Amino acid sequence: MVEGKKMKYIPLPTELYSEIDRLVKENRNLGYLSVPDFVRDAVRDKILEIRKPKIAETRRNGSFVDAESDCEVFEGGDSA
């Protein structure tokens, strides 16, 4: 453990832990080294999914804004 880095531990049902362990061992090509490695990545992905709006419903200069790329998406017509 990295010095100064605090950790919290959460319980997982045995069946879930076993399934993740099996996936990690059978799919080394995915890059996960352990169950905690997989769980950290899965939780990080879920947090990003929840925080990120799908498509911004607001309009900027008469065009929709794609929230993922922050690029304007024009609906036909001239963009000039």
Secondary structure, 3 states (H helix, E strand, C coil): CCCCCCCCCCCCCHHHHHHHHHHHHHCHHHCCCCHHHHHHHHHHHHHHHHHCCCCCCCEECCEEEECCCCEEECCCCCCC
